[in-house]
Every structure is written in structure tokens, then in C-alpha cells.
């Protein structure tokens, strides 16, 4: 792992924490993992035109469902 890669990872983690914690004002900290999962999924699917069909596709693939 290069220093540049580590720096990019650290920056991504900082961005995630800032965005999530801003949205969590008044929300229990017990929901942090769920919100972090949501943030990561949205970052993974940032180029998806429509998120709901992308979500359904990810569920289908994850659960090994067929058409």
C-alpha cells in the first residue's frame, strides 16, 4: 500500500464521518453502522441513474435470486 493510497482511504473515511454525523444530529449513535453501510453503498453506486433498481439488483445478486 502506498502513502497516496492510505491518504485517499483516510480522506474517504473523514468525508463519510462528517456527512453521516451531520445527518445524525439528535439520532441515536446505535444507528451509526446502518448509516455507514448506507453511505458506503451509495458511494459504490454513485453512478447509478436510479438507486432503487440498483438496490433491487444488489439484493438479487447478494441473495442469489434468479429472474
C-alpha positions in Angstrom: 0.0 0.0 0.0 1.4 3.4 -0.9 1.2 6.5 1.1 -1.0 8.1 -1.5 -3.5 5.2 -1.3 -3.5 5.4 2.5 -4.2 9.1 2.3 -7.1 8.5 0.0 -8.6 6.0 2.3 -8.2 8.3 5.3 -9.8 11.1 3.3 -12.8 8.9 2.3 -13.3 7.9 6.0 -13.2 11.6 7.1 -15.8 12.5 4.4 -18.0 9.6 5.5 -17.8 10.6 9.2 -18.5 14.2 8.5 -21.5 13.6 6.2 -23.0 10.9 8.5 -22.5 12.8 11.7 -24.1 15.9 10.3 -27.2 14.0 9.4 -27.3 12.2 12.8 -27.9 15.2 15.0 -30.4 14.0 17.5 -30.3 10.4 16.2 -29.0 7.6 18.5 -25.4 6.6 17.9 -26.6 3.0 17.7 -27.7 3.7 14.1 -24.2 4.7 13.1 -23.3 1.3 11.5 -26.5 1.3 9.4 -25.8 4.9 8.2 -22.2 4.0 7.4 -23.4 1.0 5.4 -25.9 3.2 3.5 -23.1 5.8 2.8 -20.7 3.1 1.5 -23.4 1.6 -0.7 -24.3 5.0 -2.2 -20.6 5.7 -2.8 -20.3 2.3 -4.5 -23.4 3.1 -6.7 -22.6 6.8 -7.2 -23.0 6.4 -11.0 -26.4 4.6 -10.8 -29.0 6.5 -12.7 -31.8 5.2 -10.4 -30.9 3.9 -7.0 -33.9 1.8 -6.3 -33.5 -0.6 -9.3 -29.7 -0.7 -8.4 -30.7 -1.7 -4.8 -33.0 -4.4 -6.1 -30.3 -5.8 -8.3 -27.8 -5.8 -5.5 -30.3 -7.7 -3.3 -30.9 -10.2 -6.1 -27.2 -10.8 -6.6 -26.5 -11.0 -2.9 -29.2 -13.5 -2.2 -28.5 -15.5 -5.4 -32.1 -15.0 -6.7 -32.9 -15.7 -10.3 -35.2 -13.9 -12.6 
